[in-house]
Amino acid sequence: MKQIFINLPVKDLQASMGFYKHLGFVVNPLFTFDDQKCMVWSEQIYLMLQAQEMFKLGNKKNIADPKENTIATFTLPVESLDKVNEIIENGIKAGGTESTPMLDEGFMQVRNIEDLDGHNWGIIYLNIDKFKQMTGKQ
């Protein structure tokens, strides 16, 4: 099976773990240690929250401040607009910031949230039938 492990440097592992739990991630104890917390979105998507010191061990470049710089954005698809709204509201309650207004293109709705360190996540609902109808693609 193909999987992706996203490694993110964070300042406060416990606070970040709490934030991601509010979004709907669950802890995977197998890959969780004092300096790294493994959070799972699905069988294919793993988020490795790493203390900045640990993250630096595998990287020679400086860590950019995600509150000031966009390095990458991540998008998580969900099954409904209600789920998009639920996840964003839970993330805001957990200390996240909605970085832009909702984008509604009729076939797709996206809301963006920044985590406690400034990493940007898009939560998206895509109505694939409407998309196919609008684009004529199958």
KEMARVO-946793 format. One record per residue (C-alpha): residue number from 1; residue in three letters; x, y, z. Coordinates in steps of 0.02 Angstrom, whole numbers, plus 50000, padded with zeros to 5 digits. Each point is the difference from the previous one (the first is absolute). Example, Ala and Ser with C-alpha at 12.3 -4.5 7.8 and 13.67 -1.06 7.14 Angstrom:
<nodes>
(node 1 "ALA" (50615 49775 50390)),
(node 2 "SER" (50069 50172 49967)),
</nodes>
This chain:
<nodes>
(node 1 "MET" (50000 50000 50000)),
(node 2 "LYS" (50060 50175 49961)),
(node 3 "GLN" (50007 50120 50146)),
(node 4 "ILE" (50063 50174 50036)),
(node 5 "PHE" (50085 50056 50160)),
(node 6 "ILE" (50001 50189 50019)),
(node 7 "ASN" (50135 50062 50119)),
(node 8 "LEU" (49961 50167 50081)),
(node 9 "PRO" (50112 50093 50122)),
(node 10 "VAL" (49900 50069 50147)),
(node 11 "LYS" (50043 50103 50152)),
(node 12 "ASP" (49887 49912 50125)),
(node 13 "LEU" (49967 49816 49967)),
(node 14 "GLN" (49861 49979 50128)),
(node 15 "ALA" (49906 50155 49946)),
(node 16 "SER" (50017 49953 49816)),
(node 17 "MET" (49942 49823 50036)),
(node 18 "GLY" (49845 50071 50085)),
(node 19 "PHE" (49966 50114 49852)),
(node 20 "TYR" (50009 49858 49875)),
(node 21 "LYS" (49890 49890 50107)),
(node 22 "HIS" (49868 50137 49988)),
(node 23 "LEU" (50012 49994 49811)),
(node 24 "GLY" (49967 49813 50002)),
(node 25 "PHE" (50173 49923 49997)),
(node 26 "VAL" (50033 49856 50120)),
(node 27 "VAL" (50162 49955 50087)),
(node 28 "ASN" (50097 49850 49936)),
(node 29 "PRO" (50100 49940 50151)),
(node 30 "LEU" (50114 49889 49894)),
(node 31 "PHE" (50091 50151 49927)),
(node 32 "THR" (49977 50117 50149)),
(node 33 "PHE" (50149 50045 50111)),
(node 34 "ASP" (50052 50142 50115)),
(node 35 "ASP" (50062 50108 49855)),
(node 36 "GLN" (49876 49943 49867)),
(node 37 "LYS" (49812 49973 50000)),
(node 38 "CYS" (49920 49900 49860)),
(node 39 "MET" (49826 50057 49953)),
(node 40 "VAL" (49896 49901 49875)),
(node 41 "TRP" (49868 50070 49882)),
(node 42 "SER" (49972 49840 49901)),
(node 43 "GLU" (50089 49839 49957)),
(node 44 "GLN" (50098 50098 49871)),
(node 45 "ILE" (50034 50166 50088)),
(node 46 "TYR" (50113 50013 50152)),
(node 47 "LEU" (50053 50163 50079)),
(node 48 "MET" (50163 49996 50096)),
(node 49 "LEU" (50005 50145 50121)),
(node 50 "GLN" (50183 50022 50044)),
(node 51 "ALA" (50084 50108 50130)),
(node 52 "GLN" (50102 50129 49905)),
(node 53 "GLU" (50161 49927 50070)),
(node 54 "MET" (49957 49828 49930)),
(node 55 "PHE" (49945 50071 49833)),
(node 56 "LYS" (50167 50091 49984)),
(node 57 "LEU" (50096 49836 50016)),
(node 58 "GLY" (49944 49943 49828)),
(node 59 "ASN" (50015 50169 49915)),
(node 60 "LYS" (50146 50112 49961)),
(node 61 "LYS" (49893 50149 49950)),
(node 62 "ASN" (49926 50127 50119)),
(node 63 "ILE" (49821 49973 50053)),
(node 64 "ALA" (49893 50139 49928)),
(node 65 "ASP" (49873 50079 50114)),
(node 66 "PRO" (49831 49942 49931)),
(node 67 "LYS" (49914 50151 50078)),
(node 68 "GLU" (50105 50109 49883)),
(node 69 "ASN" (50036 49885 49852)),
(node 70 "THR" (49897 49878 49898)),
(node 71 "ILE" (50101 49845 49965)),
(node 72 "ALA" (49862 49875 49962)),
(node 73 "THR" (49814 49986 50027)),
(node 74 "PHE" (49905 49841 50034)),
(node 75 "THR" (49823 49956 49948)),
(node 76 "LEU" (49887 49873 50084)),
(node 77 "PRO" (49844 49945 49906)),
(node 78 "VAL" (49843 49963 50100)),
(node 79 "GLU" (49828 49931 49958)),
(node 80 "SER" (49892 50156 50022)),
(node 81 "LEU" (49996 50187 50023)),
(node 82 "ASP" (49933 49971 50176)),
(node 83 "LYS" (50158 49899 50038)),
(node 84 "VAL" (50108 50141 49930)),
(node 85 "ASN" (49914 50124 50116)),
(node 86 "GLU" (50010 49883 50150)),
(node 87 "ILE" (50186 49971 49979)),
(node 88 "ILE" (50040 50185 49977)),
(node 89 "GLU" (49894 50052 50150)),
(node 90 "ASN" (50084 49866 50108)),
(node 91 "GLY" (50170 50061 49940)),
(node 92 "ILE" (49958 50180 50044)),
(node 93 "LYS" (49943 49946 50174)),
(node 94 "ALA" (50168 49909 50019)),
(node 95 "GLY" (50099 50158 49962)),
(node 96 "GLY" (50013 49995 49810)),
(node 97 "THR" (49968 50149 49887)),
(node 98 "GLU" (49891 50002 49846)),
(node 99 "SER" (50122 50077 49878)),
(node 100 "THR" (49882 50044 49856)),
(node 101 "PRO" (49812 50007 49971)),
(node 102 "MET" (49914 49845 49934)),
(node 103 "LEU" (50022 49973 49813)),
(node 104 "ASP" (49839 49937 49920)),
(node 105 "GLU" (50008 49953 49817)),
(node 106 "GLY" (49833 49909 49997)),
(node 107 "PHE" (50076 49828 49975)),
(node 108 "MET" (50130 50027 50137)),
(node 109 "GLN" (50010 50088 50167)),
(node 110 "VAL" (50165 50030 50089)),
(node 111 "ARG" (50039 50076 50169)),
(node 112 "ASN" (50179 50027 50058)),
(node 113 "ILE" (50069 49991 50175)),
(node 114 "GLU" (50172 50033 50070)),
(node 115 "ASP" (50060 49891 50142)),
(node 116 "LEU" (50085 50068 50156)),
(node 117 "ASP" (50166 50019 49907)),
(node 118 "GLY" (49926 50074 49841)),
(node 119 "HIS" (49995 49845 49888)),
(node 120 "ASN" (49853 50019 49879)),
(node 121 "TRP" (49868 49865 49974)),
(node 122 "GLY" (49858 50007 49875)),
(node 123 "ILE" (49845 49901 50044)),
(node 124 "ILE" (49906 49965 49839)),
(node 125 "TYR" (49836 49928 49945)),
(node 126 "LEU" (49994 49956 49816)),
(node 127 "ASN" (49838 49946 49919)),
(node 128 "ILE" (50077 49893 49865)),
(node 129 "ASP" (49837 49983 49902)),
(node 130 "LYS" (49981 50190 49988)),
(node 131 "PHE" (50183 50015 49953)),
(node 132 "LYS" (49982 49873 49859)),
(node 133 "GLN" (49841 50086 49940)),
(node 134 "MET" (50083 50172 49999)),
(node 135 "THR" (50159 49941 49914)),
(node 136 "GLY" (49927 49867 49886)),
(node 137 "LYS" (50132 49879 50061)),
(node 138 "GLN" (49967 49823 50054)),
</nodes>
